[in-house]
């Protein structure tokens, strides 16, 4: 029976996909949508049922590969929870999707198919199988994108970019897989990761780089986040599914699974935290600096949220799951509300305020409720770190959402202007900022160390953990200003002009409370200017120059090499390298012959 | 002669005999020639498949015919596990090429001569794999070259075909001459021409071995179109008529790989080979990356696919160069899969050119759904080349990549893996530009049945080969004990 359930979990999204397509072809779109929703929900239910029925995580063999041996899947509790959460989210997306121009049911077909291969990636205990599943997921996205671009009459090079971007990560994973395989002789994931210790330092470094590359790409972290932007250009359930849920979750799960291998050497852990912090900093900064819309911010937050949900769900604390699920529901409701009211924002319909603010209220309520629950609890300090962190994160998120909503609703109900700064402070206050950043910094270590009882093993690791976290924390706090850059973007120019004198004359002036406020703002402006400088000179200018250079180099060499053919042949120059090769080989061979003699 | 020996003779006799008949009397039965050629390729494919059981039973005895007894030269035909995968490749490709030609050559001049030469070309390749001594091997090796050169010269496209044929002939012949020099060195030092006695001869007289190995590698690299010895390939492939291009790209390139496995690798030990290993791997990586880069910047769709052969043969050379169990099996598997996928892509390219009348990628676009399933066929071919799981080339690439990490040259292996990214790039560019590009093509001719069926059949084969790799893997694994002194595991 467990075997059948496992196979069903893998097969059900595919069956759903085909049924969905069939019903659409037959002219029953509404039925198709209902069937898809039910199919996906049942899928999630099966995953939870499998674990809750007490089935062990014993592997079930799918098939035997000539080289890689038995291809098995096993359902761990963490994977089951993830599948259930993702199924739930997908079903909500199906229910609320709006059909963009040029939308076809085939797009959704690929979304459901990708769910099936994503489950395979989550459940596989064999590296080869996981690689296959990840590749197939990327292919689903690619095939879907080329259809989307075709319908929108756009050039499909975007689809190629997305595929290549995802492929980079997969190839990184592939390199790591091979190195681990030849260290332990097995493609079994737990065994392979345990054998990372057997690798020499150079190979370990390459393995680490490969694994992180895979994680980086899937999580859409800078500079390997092209696919996020490309996916965002489509306007269907597809982009929400791929960019906000599927890939970040797969990336985070991968990270969760490979982190024990990464942190074998404390030095690598430091490097990892610092690099992660830097990447998060730059990616958020890049996204915020885009003026065209606020979408990038939403993507960024969604990715962070998916990461958090994933990490929380991957088996750290069972108690947190109901609340997390509730939070997810609320977040989805919020998104749904946003979508529903997107066209109504200019009108004064009361419905807007209700559907827009209620989820935020619910989020806040949940956060406080959980916080109180923990305060009254009796758990040990460390095991509660994650819960604390999660709650604070949610609190912050709620405040931020509230801050986003208030100014607009304020205008709607003619709230006095003096209230707006309060809302802004509530949303972007320094306290919540610190909490948020600290949470982000502590998420990885808390998740990993608590789950592995790592704290008990080696005091040295704690020292490095603290050091790494400190570096990351400083970087992330610095990042704070960029997080609000979009909000203050319009104010900055005016404010800089007005306060320029204040900034430079700061040291000369007497300290007063009123001035303090000014200095505080001036300080922020200073950072703003710095960040804008970084953006325009480093990110935009340098990145573009580097990309241009690389592109030019590729075309230069490719073009020259192409011309080389005819030119070399015409002038008989081809024989020069041939001759050189022959001479070199002869030299080598004669050397070998002499040594044999 | 016993039953299994008749199989070997029949495979060659059918093709050579029918070729002679077609060239002499084919003008009187012009309507029948294509069916006769196709039937011959079906029969020879079936005969090849029927030999599997004999190979498994180990009952194959070579055929010996006295030729020059005074100097100890006999003609010998045989089939073993090293030759079988390549023979199968040749037969499959011939089958699809002759079927594809049925409608392709409707308006061509002297189709009977064309089919006669096509069968002779195929017989040359089959004979190369079936030859059991160096004399016969070289005979068929040159037959393959002469037949293909005549096909390009007579039925090639464009005014440059004479020059291109000349280039093709001279360069590949130069490679053949290096092989001939190696044969002469072997014969003059050991007096051995028969493959069965070669291993012992190599063991006994080690002095000439490195030079001979080097000559073999260079000679066969020309046929495999390894950079920088590939210069004959793009022009020849782009000028040759499509069925010949299919044969050249899908089958003839594999003869180079066969030569490498047969000559140095089946007669020498892994110690003797180890000196050459890093160089072969390095040239494999160079070929892979170079071919992919040029394919990325090329605009002629036929040349893009031609350059991809250079890149893919780089994979094969890399696999052979690793001299590991998975490397050798991966390289052989890659030859077969490459043949299938390359035949598929060239069929599709031929169909596109036939239908649209253009071959510059900048003039093509928006053809998805307008060419009777060709878009899906190209998609399958390109994704297979990109190493997508579930399609043919993934299995062989996996083996080749993994073999690189078994050697001490990890950086080369990493370059090999990362180089495959370029394959995806040029492949997807090819697909997107042709089928989803902005350019609107106005006049589209319907594609004839045989041309369409060929590409669809090959696409199905690509998928099947990817999903069920085990049978082929099991067959190919039998060749490993015959290579490098049987020390690979």
Boltz contact constraints between the chains, C-beta under 6 A:
constraints:
  - contact:
      token1: [A, 66]
      token2: [B, 470]
      max_distance: 6.0
  - contact:
      token1: [A, 66]
      token2: [B, 473]
      max_distance: 6.0
  - contact:
      token1: [A, 132]
      token2: [B, 389]
      max_distance: 6.0
  - contact:
      token1: [A, 135]
      token2: [B, 389]
      max_distance: 6.0
  - contact:
      token1: [A, 139]
      token2: [B, 388]
      max_distance: 6.0
  - contact:
      token1: [A, 146]
      token2: [B, 436]
      max_distance: 6.0
  - contact:
      token1: [A, 150]
      token2: [B, 436]
      max_distance: 6.0
  - contact:
      token1: [A, 156]
      token2: [B, 432]
      max_distance: 6.0
  - contact:
      token1: [A, 156]
      token2: [B, 436]
      max_distance: 6.0
  - contact:
      token1: [A, 160]
      token2: [B, 428]
      max_distance: 6.0
  - contact:
      token1: [A, 160]
      token2: [B, 432]
      max_distance: 6.0
  - contact:
      token1: [A, 164]
      token2: [B, 425]
      max_distance: 6.0
  - contact:
      token1: [A, 167]
      token2: [B, 421]
      max_distance: 6.0
  - contact:
      token1: [A, 167]
      token2: [B, 424]
      max_distance: 6.0
  - contact:
      token1: [A, 171]
      token2: [B, 417]
      max_distance: 6.0
  - contact:
      token1: [A, 174]
      token2: [B, 417]
      max_distance: 6.0
  - contact:
      token1: [A, 175]
      token2: [B, 414]
      max_distance: 6.0
  - contact:
      token1: [A, 175]
      token2: [B, 417]
      max_distance: 6.0
  - contact:
      token1: [A, 178]
      token2: [B, 402]
      max_distance: 6.0
  - contact:
      token1: [A, 178]
      token2: [B, 405]
      max_distance: 6.0
  - contact:
      token1: [A, 182]
      token2: [B, 405]
      max_distance: 6.0
  - contact:
      token1: [A, 558]
      token2: [B, 293]
      max_distance: 6.0
  - contact:
      token1: [A, 558]
      token2: [B, 296]
      max_distance: 6.0
  - contact:
      token1: [A, 558]
      token2: [B, 297]
      max_distance: 6.0
  - contact:
      token1: [A, 559]
      token2: [B, 297]
      max_distance: 6.0
  - contact:
      token1: [A, 561]
      token2: [B, 294]
      max_distance: 6.0
  - contact:
      token1: [A, 562]
      token2: [B, 294]
      max_distance: 6.0
  - contact:
      token1: [A, 562]
      token2: [B, 297]
      max_distance: 6.0
  - contact:
      token1: [A, 565]
      token2: [B, 231]
      max_distance: 6.0
  - contact:
      token1: [A, 569]
      token2: [B, 231]
      max_distance: 6.0
  - contact:
      token1: [A, 574]
      token2: [B, 231]
      max_distance: 6.0
  - contact:
      token1: [A, 577]
      token2: [B, 228]
      max_distance: 6.0
  - contact:
      token1: [A, 585]
      token2: [B, 214]
      max_distance: 6.0
  - contact:
      token1: [A, 589]
      token2: [B, 210]
      max_distance: 6.0
  - contact:
      token1: [A, 589]
      token2: [B, 211]
      max_distance: 6.0
  - contact:
      token1: [A, 589]
      token2: [B, 214]
      max_distance: 6.0
  - contact:
      token1: [A, 592]
      token2: [B, 210]
      max_distance: 6.0
  - contact:
      token1: [A, 592]
      token2: [B, 275]
      max_distance: 6.0
  - contact:
      token1: [A, 593]
      token2: [B, 210]
      max_distance: 6.0
